[in-house]
Amino acid sequence: MTTRPDVTALELLVRVAETGSLGAAARAMSMAQPNASRSLTRLERRLDLRLLVRSTSGSRLTTEGQVVAAWARDALTALDRVALGARSLVAEQAAQLTVSASLTVAEYLAPRWLAAFRRAHPDQHVSLDVGNSGRVLDQVLAGRASLGFVESPSVPRTVTSTVVARDTLVVVVAPSHPWARRRTPLRPADLVAADLALREAGSGTRETLERALAKAGLALGAAQLELASTAALKAAASEGETPAVLSELSVVAEVMTGQLVVVAVRDLDLTRALRAVWLPSRRPSGASAELLAIARAQGGS
């Protein structure tokens, strides 16, 4: 079994990437520079890679170091999500604010919104329920969540909504897939003919794609691979044979490191609005109104 890298060393590596200086990275983490240097040396030995080029003028990452730093950012963000999720579970019974969010929003936007909210209100308990857009709407309509965030292209008239961010769906494949070497964009018909990996029915991602294809006079076939999570779709695409349609927000790290390649599609509008939803009788106020204001202000940035 491979020994996992030390989390502190990974954070140091990310800090060096951001500051260009081992000393600055050590100061940011309240560490003595010799200790920071030893920590990164141990990380290099553990990974069997040279990550840093050290000189009197500072430290810079090697190409391998840049790739590992990108992965480290992803890993640290995931750990933050675990910590935030655990706190939400602990506080669930006494939650003063219950929010429901679709998977893309919950994984890539809501953690930042909730972190900003918690900084302003450290004593305020927040419970975050996660599911596809259909489940979020059910939670809001049933009164189990005072505020919801969905990624579906439309919402029912039984809820009030406002746009908080914009997103775009992209087609991604492994570098070994024939589409990765295309010099011309795909046509909508190419997507319909392909064996795509897609989110399950009821997800905003799936509904956005289906509506875009319908406007082009096309419909998805029944023999598609359906998976219930973004991580599963990315894993299926990275295996090499199956294209996937995912939120652009969700594949930034994989595209940056070359694990996945975005394939252009012509004549198909895959943009969408991400919306906050609530019951008309439960207009956001107090904590929910403040969280909504944060989501609007930060959007997808």
SERO-4910 file (N, C-alpha, C, O; in steps of 0.05 Angstrom, whole numbers):
BEGIN
 pado doro    nc1    nc2    nc3   cac1   cac2   cac3    cc1    cc2    cc3    oc1    oc2    oc3
  Met    A     17    -24      0      0      0      0     18     25      0     37     27     15
  Thr    A     11     44    -17     27     69    -19     22     86      5      0     90     14
  Thr    A     44     96     17     42    114     40     33    141     32     44    153     13
  Arg    A     12    151     45      1    177     37     20    200     45     33    199     66
  Pro    A     21    221     28     38    244     35     28    258     60      4    257     66
  Asp    A     46    271     73     39    287     97     24    312     89     32    326     70
  Val    A      1    317    102    -16    340     94     -2    366     98     -5    384     81
  Thr    A     14    369    119     28    394    124     48    399    101     51    422     92
  Ala    A     62    378     92     81    381     70     67    390     45     77    406     29
  Leu    A     43    378     40     28    386     16     19    416     17     20    430     -3
  Glu    A     11    424     41      4    453     44     28    471     40     26    492     29
  Leu    A     51    462     50     75    477     46     82    480     16     89    501      6
  Leu    A     79    458      1     84    458    -27     66    478    -41     75    493    -59
  Val    A     40    478    -34     21    497    -46     29    526    -39     28    544    -56
  Arg    A     38    531    -15     46    558     -6     71    567    -22     73    590    -29
  Val    A     89    548    -27    113    556    -42    105    563    -71    115    582    -82
  Ala    A     86    548    -82     76    554   -109     64    582   -110     66    596   -130
  Glu    A     50    590    -88     37    616    -88     56    639    -83     52    660    -93
  Thr    A     76    634    -66     94    656    -58    121    656    -72    134    677    -73
  Gly    A    129    633    -83    155    631    -96    178    631    -76    201    636    -84
  Ser    A    172    627    -51    192    628    -30    186    608     -9    164    607      2
  Leu    A    206    591     -2    204    572     19    201    587     46    185    579     63
  Gly    A    216    609     49    215    624     74    187    636     78    176    634    101
  Ala    A    175    648     57    149    659     60    128    638     65    109    642     81
  Ala    A    131    615     53    113    592     58    114    583     87     94    578    100
  Ala    A    139    581     97    142    573    125    130    594    144    117    586    164
  Arg    A    134    620    139    123    640    156     92    639    155     79    643    176
  Ala    A     81    635    132     52    634    130     40    611    146     17    612    155
  Met    A     56    590    151     46    567    166     58    567    194     56    547    208
  Ser    A     71    589    202     83    591    229    103    569    235    103    557    257
  Met    A    120    563    215    140    542    218    168    555    215    171    574    201
  Ala    A    187    543    229    215    551    224    223    541    196    216    519    188
  Gln    A    239    558    182    246    550    155    261    524    153    255    508    135
  Pro    A    279    518    171    293    492    169    273    468    172    276    448    158
  Asn    A    253    472    189    233    450    192    217    448    166    210    425    158
  Ala    A    210    470    154    195    470    129    211    456    107    200    440     92
  Ser    A    237    463    106    254    451     86    256    421     89    255    406     70
  Arg    A    259    412    114    260    383    119    234    369    112    234    347    102
  Ser    A    212    382    117    186    371    111    183    366     81    173    345     72
  Leu    A    192    386     65    190    383     36    210    363     25    204    349      5
  Thr    A    232    361     38    252    341     30    241    313     34    244    295     17
  Arg    A    228    309     57    215    283     63    193    277     42    190    254     34
  Leu    A    178    298     34    157    294     14    169    285    -12    159    267    -26
  Glu    A    192    298    -20    205    290    -45    214    261    -44    211    246    -64
  Arg    A    225    253    -21    234    225    -18    211    206    -20    213    185    -32
  Arg    A    189    213     -7    166    196     -6    154    192    -33    145    170    -41
  Leu    A    153    214    -49    142    212    -76    162    204    -97    155    198   -120
  Asp    A    187    204    -89    209    198   -108    209    217   -132    213    209   -155
  Leu    A    204    243   -125    204    264   -146    218    289   -135    218    294   -111
  Arg    A    231    303   -153    243    329   -146    221    350   -150    212    354   -172
  Leu    A    213    363   -129    191    382   -130    200    411   -130    186    428   -141
  Leu    A    223    416   -118    233    444   -115    261    447   -126    278    429   -125
  Val    A    266    470   -138    293    479   -144    300    501   -125    288    523   -126
  Arg    A    318    496   -107    325    516    -86    350    532    -95    369    521   -106
  Ser    A    349    558    -91    371    575    -97    372    599    -78    353    602    -62
  Thr    A    393    614    -79    395    637    -61    374    658    -67    368    675    -49
  Ser    A    363    658    -91    343    678    -98    315    669    -92    296    684    -96
  Gly    A    312    645    -82    285    635    -75    281    606    -84    301    593    -91
  Ser    A    257    597    -82    251    569    -90    229    570   -111    210    585   -110
  Arg    A    232    552   -131    212    550   -151    205    520   -155    222    503   -150
  Leu    A    181    516   -164    172    488   -168    183    477   -195    184    492   -215
  Thr    A    190    452   -195    196    438   -220    169    433   -234    148    438   -223
  Thr    A    171    423   -258    146    416   -273    131    396   -257    106    398   -254
  Glu    A    145    376   -246    132    356   -230    120    368   -204     98    361   -196
  Gly    A    134    388   -193    124    401   -170     98    417   -175     81    418   -158
  Gln    A     96    429   -199     72    444   -206     48    425   -208     26    431   -199
  Val    A     53    401   -220     31    382   -222     22    372   -194     -1    371   -189
  Val    A     42    365   -178     35    355   -151     22    377   -135      3    371   -119
  Ala    A     30    402   -138     18    424   -123    -12    427   -132    -29    433   -115
  Ala    A    -18    424   -157    -45    425   -167    -62    403   -154    -84    408   -145
  Trp    A    -51    379   -153    -65    357   -140    -68    363   -110    -89    357    -98
  Ala    A    -47    375    -98    -48    381    -69    -70    400    -63    -84    398    -43
  Arg    A    -73    421    -80    -95    440    -76   -122    426    -75   -139    431    -59
  Asp    A   -125    407    -94   -150    392    -96   -154    376    -70   -176    375    -59
  Ala    A   -133    363    -61   -134    346    -37   -141    362    -12   -157    354      4
  Leu    A   -128    386    -10   -133    403     13   -161    414     13   -174    416     34
  Thr    A   -171    420    -11   -199    429    -13   -218    407     -5   -238    412      9
  Ala    A   -212    382    -13   -228    360     -6   -228    355     25   -249    350     37
  Leu    A   -205    359     37   -203    356     66   -220    377     80   -232    372    100
  Asp    A   -219    402     69   -235    423     80   -265    417     78   -280    422     97
  Arg    A   -272    404     55   -300    396     52   -308    375     73   -330    375     83
  Val    A   -290    357     78   -295    336     98   -300    349    126   -318    342    140
  Ala    A   -282    368    133   -284    381    159   -310    397    161   -324    396    181
  Leu    A   -317    412    139   -341    427    139   -366    409    140   -385    414    154
  Gly    A   -364    387    124   -387    368    124   -391    355    152   -413    351    161
  Ala    A   -368    348    165   -370    336    192   -382    355    212   -399    348    228
  Arg    A   -374    381    209   -386    401    227   -416    404    222   -432    408    241
  Ser    A   -424    402    197   -452    404    190   -468    381    202   -490    384    211
  Leu    A   -456    357    201   -469    333    212   -473    336    242   -494    329    253
  Val    A   -452    346    256   -453    349    285   -475    369    292   -489    366    312
  Ala    A   -477    390    275   -496    412    282   -524    407    271   -541    423    275
  Glu    A   -528    384    258   -553    380    243   -578    383    262   -597    395    254
  Gln    A   -576    371    285   -599    371    303   -606    399    312   -630    406    316
  Ala    A   -585    416    316   -590    443    326   -587    464    305   -584    488    311
  Ala    A   -589    456    280   -584    474    258   -605    497    258   -629    492    260
  Gln    A   -595    521    256   -612    544    254   -617    551    225   -637    565    218
  Leu    A   -600    542    207   -604    547    178   -599    521    164   -577    509    165
  Thr    A   -619    511    149   -617    487    134   -618    493    104   -636    506     94
  Val    A   -597    485     90   -593    491     62   -591    465     47   -578    446     56
  Ser    A   -602    464     23   -600    441      5   -587    450    -21   -594    471    -31
  Ala    A   -568    435    -31   -553    443    -55   -549    419    -74   -544    397    -64
  Ser    A   -550    424    -99   -544    403   -119   -514    398   -118   -499    413   -107
  Leu    A   -506    375   -130   -479    365   -127   -458    385   -136   -438    390   -122
  Thr    A   -461    396   -160   -440    415   -170   -438    439   -152   -415    447   -145
  Val    A   -460    450   -144   -459    473   -126   -447    465    -99   -430    480    -88
  Ala    A   -456    442    -88   -447    434    -62   -417    428    -61   -403    434    -41
  Glu    A   -406    417    -83   -378    410    -84   -359    433    -90   -337    434    -80
  Tyr    A   -368    451   -108   -349    471   -119   -355    500   -112   -338    517   -117
  Leu    A   -379    506   -102   -385    534    -95   -394    537    -66   -385    556    -53
  Ala    A   -412    520    -57   -423    524    -30   -402    524     -8   -405    539     11
  Pro    A   -380    508     -9   -360    509     13   -349    537     17   -345    546     39
  Arg    A   -344    551     -5   -333    578     -3   -354    597      8   -348    615     25
  Trp    A   -379    594     -1   -401    611      9   -405    607     39   -408    626     54
  Leu    A   -405    582     47   -410    575     75   -387    584     93   -391    592    116
  Ala    A   -363    582     82   -339    591     98   -341    621    103   -335    629    125
  Ala    A   -349    636     83   -352    665     86   -374    671    106   -371    689    123
  Phe    A   -396    656    105   -418    660    124   -409    653    152   -415    668    171
  Arg    A   -394    632    155   -385    624    182   -365    644    194   -364    648    218
  Arg    A   -349    656    177   -330    677    187   -346    700    199   -337    711    219
  Ala    A   -368    707    187   -384    729    197   -402    721    220   -409    737    237
  His    A   -409    695    221   -427    685    242   -416    659    253   -428    638    248
  Pro    A   -395    660    269   -383    635    279   -401    618    297   -396    594    300
  Asp    A   -421    631    309   -439    616    327   -464    606    313   -480    592    325
  Gln    A   -466    612    287   -490    604    272   -487    575    261   -467    570    248
  His    A   -505    558    268   -504    530    258   -517    528    230   -538    540    225
  Val    A   -503    514    212   -514    510    185   -513    480    178   -494    467    183
  Ser    A   -536    470    168   -537    442    159   -540    442    129   -558    456    118
  Leu    A   -522    428    115   -522    427     86   -531    399     76   -517    379     82
  Asp    A   -553    398     62   -563    373     50   -555    373     20   -558    393      7
  Val    A   -545    350     11   -534    349    -17   -549    327    -33   -554    305    -23
  Gly    A   -557    334    -57   -570    315    -75   -572    327   -103   -561    348   -108
  Asn    A   -586    313   -121   -589    326   -147   -610    348   -146   -622    352   -125
  Ser    A   -613    362   -168   -631    385   -168   -660    378   -161   -674    393   -147
  Gly    A   -669    354   -170   -695    345   -163   -699    341   -133   -720    349   -123
  Arg    A   -679    330   -120   -681    326    -91   -681    354    -77   -696    357    -58
  Val    A   -665    372    -86   -664    399    -74   -691    412    -75   -701    423    -55
  Leu    A   -704    411    -98   -731    422   -101   -751    408    -82   -767    422    -70
  Asp    A   -748    382    -80   -766    368    -61   -762    377    -32   -781    380    -17
  Gln    A   -736    381    -24   -730    390      3   -742    417      8   -753    422     30
  Val    A   -739    435    -11   -750    462     -7   -780    462     -7   -793    475     10
  Leu    A   -793    447    -25   -822    446    -27   -834    433     -2   -856    440      7
  Ala    A   -819    415     10   -829    401     34   -824    418     60   -832    410     82
  Gly    A   -810    440     57   -804    457     80   -780    447     97   -776    457    119
  Arg    A   -765    427     86   -743    416    102   -718    433     98   -699    430    113
  Ala    A   -717    450     78   -695    468     73   -706    496     68   -724    499     51
  Ser    A   -695    516     81   -705    543     77   -694    555     52   -706    575     41
  Leu    A   -672    545     42   -659    555     18   -646    532      3   -634    515     15
  Gly    A   -650    532    -24   -638    512    -40   -622    524    -63   -627    546    -71
  Phe    A   -603    508    -73   -587    517    -97   -588    495   -117   -581    472   -112
  Val    A   -597    501   -142   -601    481   -162   -586    489   -188   -580    513   -192
  Glu    A   -582    469   -205   -568    474   -230   -584    466   -254   -574    465   -277
  Ser    A   -610    461   -250   -628    454   -272   -634    479   -289   -634    501   -278
  Pro    A   -640    475   -315   -645    498   -332   -671    513   -326   -674    536   -335
  Ser    A   -689    501   -311   -714    514   -304   -722    504   -277   -714    483   -267
  Val    A   -740    520   -264   -751    512   -238   -781    515   -239   -791    531   -254
  Pro    A   -796    499   -222   -825    501   -223   -835    528   -212   -821    542   -197
  Arg    A   -859    534   -219   -871    559   -210   -878    559   -180   -885    579   -169
  Thr    A   -877    536   -168   -883    533   -140   -861    544   -122   -864    545    -98
  Val    A   -838    551   -134   -816    563   -118   -809    590   -130   -814    595   -154
  Thr    A   -797    607   -114   -785    632   -123   -755    627   -127   -743    612   -112
  Ser    A   -743    640   -148   -715    635   -153   -701    660   -162   -713    680   -170
  Thr    A   -674    659   -159   -657    681   -170   -631    668   -178   -622    649   -166
  Val    A   -619    679   -199   -594    669   -209   -571    679   -191   -569    703   -185
  Val    A   -553    660   -183   -531    668   -166   -504    664   -180   -484    675   -171
  Ala    A   -503    647   -201   -478    642   -215   -484    631   -243   -507    623   -249
  Arg    A   -464    630   -260   -466    619   -287   -446    596   -289   -425    596   -276
  Asp    A   -453    577   -306   -437    553   -309   -439    544   -338   -458    551   -352
  Thr    A   -420    528   -347   -420    517   -374   -414    487   -372   -395    479   -358
  Leu    A   -429    471   -386   -422    443   -388   -401    439   -410   -402    453   -430
  Val    A   -384    420   -406   -363    413   -426   -362    383   -430   -368    367   -413
  Val    A   -353    376   -454   -348    348   -461   -319    342   -455   -301    356   -465
  Val    A   -313    322   -439   -286    315   -432   -280    286   -438   -297    269   -436
  Val    A   -255    282   -446   -246    255   -453   -217    251   -442   -204    271   -435
  Ala    A   -208    227   -440   -181    221   -433   -162    229   -456   -171    230   -479
  Pro    A   -137    236   -451   -119    243   -472   -116    222   -494   -109    228   -517
  Ser    A   -121    196   -487   -118    175   -506   -143    171   -524   -142    156   -543
  His    A   -164    185   -518   -189    182   -533   -186    196   -561   -173    217   -562
  Pro    A   -197    185   -582   -194    197   -609   -204    226   -610   -193    242   -625
  Trp    A   -224    233   -594   -234    260   -594   -214    280   -584   -215    304   -591
  Ala    A   -195    271   -568   -175    290   -557   -157    301   -578   -144    322   -574
  Arg    A   -156    287   -601   -138    296   -623   -154    310   -646   -142    315   -667
  Arg    A   -179    314   -642   -195    327   -662   -186    356   -667   -178    370   -648
  Arg    A   -187    364   -692   -180    392   -699   -205    409   -705   -203    433   -708
  Thr    A   -227    396   -706   -253    410   -711   -272    403   -688   -271    381   -677
  Pro    A   -290    422   -682   -309    417   -660   -328    394   -666   -333    388   -690
  Leu    A   -338    381   -646   -359    361   -649   -385    374   -658   -390    398   -653
  Arg    A   -401    358   -671   -429    367   -678   -447    355   -656   -441    335   -644
  Pro    A   -470    368   -652   -490    356   -633   -496    327   -639   -499    310   -621
  Ala    A   -497    320   -665   -503    292   -673   -481    273   -663   -487    250   -658
  Asp    A   -457    283   -662   -435    266   -653   -439    257   -623   -433    235   -616
  Leu    A   -450    276   -607   -455    269   -579   -477    248   -577   -475    229   -562
  Val    A   -498    251   -593   -521    233   -592   -511    205   -600   -520    185   -589
  Ala    A   -493    203   -620   -484    178   -630   -464    164   -612   -459    140   -613
  Ala    A   -451    180   -594   -430    169   -577   -442    155   -552   -465    160   -545
  Asp    A   -426    138   -540   -434    124   -516   -425    142   -492   -404    137   -480
  Leu    A   -440    162   -486   -433    182   -466   -437    171   -437   -454    154   -432
  Ala    A   -421    181   -419   -426    177   -390   -440    202   -380   -430    224   -384
  Leu    A   -463    198   -368   -480    221   -360   -489    218   -331   -489    197   -320
  Arg    A   -497    241   -319   -510    240   -293   -538    228   -296   -548    225   -318
  Glu    A   -549    220   -274   -575    206   -273   -598    226   -280   -594    250   -278
  Ala    A   -621    215   -288   -644    231   -292   -651    246   -266   -650    234   -245
  Gly    A   -659    271   -269   -665    287   -246   -643    307   -239   -647    325   -223
  Ser    A   -619    302   -251   -597    320   -245   -599    344   -264   -608    342   -287
  Gly    A   -589    368   -254   -589    391   -271   -571    389   -295   -577    399   -316
  Thr    A   -548    375   -292   -529    371   -314   -542    356   -336   -540    363   -360
  Arg    A   -556    334   -329   -569    318   -350   -592    333   -363   -594    332   -388
  Glu    A   -607    348   -348   -630    363   -360   -620    385   -378   -632    391   -399
  Thr    A   -597    398   -371   -586    419   -388   -578    408   -415   -584    420   -435
  Leu    A   -564    385   -414   -556    373   -440   -580    365   -456   -580    370   -480
  Glu    A   -599    352   -444   -623    343   -459   -637    366   -472   -647    364   -494
  Arg    A   -640    388   -458   -654    411   -469   -638    424   -492   -650    433   -512
  Ala    A   -612    425   -489   -595    436   -510   -598    419   -535   -600    430   -558
  Leu    A   -597    393   -532   -600    375   -555   -628    377   -567   -631    376   -592
  Ala    A   -648    380   -551   -676    382   -561   -679    407   -578   -693    406   -598
  Lys    A   -665    429   -571   -667    453   -588   -654    448   -615   -660    462   -634
  Ala    A   -635    429   -616   -622    422   -641   -638    399   -656   -628    389   -676
  Gly    A   -661    392   -645   -677    371   -657   -667    343   -652   -673    325   -667
  Leu    A   -652    340   -630   -640    314   -624   -648    304   -596   -657    320   -579
  Ala    A   -644    279   -591   -650    267   -565   -629    246   -559   -620    232   -576
  Leu    A   -623    243   -533   -604    222   -525   -617    195   -527   -641    192   -523
  Gly    A   -601    175   -534   -611    148   -535   -613    136   -507   -605    149   -488
  Ala    A   -623    112   -506   -627     99   -480   -602     84   -470   -601     77   -446
  Ala    A   -583     80   -487   -560     62   -479   -537     79   -468   -514     73   -475
  Gln    A   -543     99   -452   -521    116   -440   -513    104   -413   -529     91   -399
  Leu    A   -488    110   -405   -479    102   -379   -487    124   -359   -479    147   -362
  Glu    A   -503    116   -339   -513    136   -320   -499    132   -293   -499    109   -282
  Leu    A   -488    153   -282   -474    152   -257   -484    175   -239   -491    196   -249
  Ala    A   -485    170   -213   -498    189   -195   -479    209   -182   -487    223   -164
  Ser    A   -454    210   -191   -436    230   -179   -416    240   -199   -410    227   -219
  Thr    A   -407    265   -194   -387    277   -211   -361    261   -211   -348    257   -232
  Ala    A   -353    252   -188   -328    237   -185   -329    211   -202   -309    204   -215
  Ala    A   -352    198   -202   -354    173   -218   -353    179   -248   -341    164   -263
  Leu    A   -364    201   -257   -363    209   -285   -335    215   -293   -326    207   -314
  Lys    A   -320    230   -276   -293    236   -283   -275    211   -284   -258    209   -302
  Ala    A   -280    193   -266   -265    168   -266   -271    152   -292   -253    141   -304
  Ala    A   -297    151   -300   -304    136   -324   -291    149   -349   -281    134   -366
  Ala    A   -291    176   -350   -278    189   -373   -248    185   -374   -237    181   -395
  Ser    A   -236    186   -351   -206    183   -350   -197    155   -357   -173    151   -363
  Glu    A   -215    135   -357   -207    108   -364   -200    106   -394   -186     88   -402
  Gly    A   -210    125   -410   -201    127   -438   -221    122   -460   -217    131   -482
  Glu    A   -243    108   -454   -262    101   -476   -288    117   -476   -301    119   -496
  Thr    A   -295    129   -453   -322    141   -450   -320    171   -447   -309    181   -428
  Pro    A   -332    186   -466   -334    215   -462   -354    221   -440   -373    206   -436
  Ala    A   -351    243   -425   -370    251   -405   -377    280   -408   -361    296   -419
  Val    A   -401    287   -400   -410    315   -400   -412    324   -372   -428    314   -356
  Leu    A   -396    345   -365   -394    354   -337   -393    384   -335   -389    398   -355
  Ser    A   -398    394   -311   -394    422   -306   -365    430   -310   -347    416   -301
  Glu    A   -361    453   -323   -334    463   -326   -320    467   -299   -296    464   -296
  Leu    A   -336    475   -279   -325    479   -252   -313    454   -240   -293    456   -225
  Ser    A   -324    431   -248   -316    406   -235   -291    394   -246   -280    375   -235
  Val    A   -281    403   -270   -259    390   -283   -234    408   -286   -216    401   -301
  Val    A   -234    430   -272   -212    449   -274   -185    436   -268   -166    438   -283
  Ala    A   -184    422   -246   -158    409   -238   -150    388   -257   -126    386   -264
  Glu    A   -169    371   -266   -162    349   -284   -153    359   -311   -135    347   -324
  Val    A   -165    380   -321   -157    392   -346   -129    405   -344   -113    403   -361
  Met    A   -125    419   -321    -99    432   -317    -76    412   -316    -54    418   -326
  Thr    A    -81    389   -304    -60    369   -302    -58    350   -325    -41    332   -326
  Gly    A    -77    353   -344    -76    336   -368    -90    309   -365    -88    292   -383
  Gln    A   -103    305   -343   -117    279   -339   -141    277   -357   -149    255   -366
  Leu    A   -154    300   -363   -177    302   -381   -173    324   -401   -158    343   -396
  Val    A   -185    321   -424   -183    341   -446   -211    350   -453   -230    334   -456
  Val    A   -215    377   -455   -241    388   -463   -243    387   -493   -225    396   -507
  Val    A   -265    377   -503   -270    376   -532   -292    396   -539   -314    396   -528
  Ala    A   -285    414   -558   -304    434   -566   -328    422   -581   -326    402   -595
  Val    A   -351    435   -577   -376    427   -590   -388    451   -603   -391    472   -591
  Arg    A   -395    449   -629   -407    472   -643   -438    470   -643   -449    448   -640
  Asp    A   -450    493   -646   -479    494   -650   -495    482   -627   -516    470   -631
  Leu    A   -485    484   -603   -499    473   -580   -493    491   -556   -470    494   -547
  Asp    A   -513    504   -545   -510    522   -522   -512    506   -496   -533    497   -488
  Leu    A   -489    502   -483   -487    486   -459   -483    504   -434   -475    494   -413
  Thr    A   -489    530   -436   -488    547   -413   -513    544   -396   -534    536   -406
  Arg    A   -511    550   -371   -534    548   -354   -532    567   -330   -510    576   -323
  Ala    A   -554    573   -318   -555    590   -294   -557    572   -270   -571    552   -270
  Leu    A   -542    579   -249   -545    565   -223   -562    583   -206   -557    607   -203
  Arg    A   -583    572   -194   -604    588   -181   -606    581   -151   -602    558   -143
  Ala    A   -614    601   -136   -623    597   -108   -654    595   -110   -666    610   -125
  Val    A   -666    577    -94   -695    574    -95   -705    573    -66   -691    565    -48
  Trp    A   -730    583    -63   -743    582    -37   -773    583    -40   -783    591    -62
  Leu    A   -788    576    -20   -817    578    -21   -826    607    -21   -815    623     -6
  Pro    A   -845    614    -37   -855    642    -37   -864    651     -9   -862    674     -2
  Ser    A   -874    632      7   -883    639     34   -860    640     55   -865    649     78
  Arg    A   -836    633     46   -813    634     65   -790    650     52   -768    640     48
  Arg    A   -796    675     46   -777    693     34   -752    694     52   -754    697     76
  Pro    A   -728    691     40   -703    691     56   -701    716     74   -705    738     65
  Ser    A   -695    710     99   -691    732    118   -670    723    138   -664    699    140
  Gly    A   -658    742    152   -638    735    172   -615    719    160   -602    729    141
  Ala    A   -609    696    171   -586    680    163   -588    671    134   -568    673    119
  Ser    A   -612    662    125   -614    653     97   -611    676     77   -600    672     56
  Ala    A   -620    700     85   -617    723     67   -587    731     65   -578    739     44
  Glu    A   -573    728     88   -544    735     87   -529    715     70   -511    722     55
  Leu    A   -535    689     72   -522    669     56   -528    673     26   -511    670      9
  Leu    A   -553    680     20   -561    686     -7   -545    710    -18   -536    710    -41
  Ala    A   -541    731     -2   -526    754    -10   -497    746    -16   -485    757    -35
  Ile    A   -485    729      0   -458    720     -4   -456    704    -30   -437    708    -46
  Ala    A   -475    686    -35   -475    671    -60   -477    689    -84   -463    684   -104
  Arg    A   -494    709    -83   -497    728   -105   -471    743   -109   -462    747   -132
  Ala    A   -458    752    -88   -434    769    -90   -411    753   -101   -395    762   -117
  Gln    A   -408    728    -91   -385    711   -100   -390    697   -126   -371    693   -142
  Gly    A   -415    689   -131   -422    675   -155   -404    651   -159   -399    636   -141
  Gly    A   -394    648   -184   -376    625   -190   -347    633   -189   -330    617   -199
  Ser    A   -341    657   -179   -313    666   -179   -296    652   -158   -272    657   -156
***
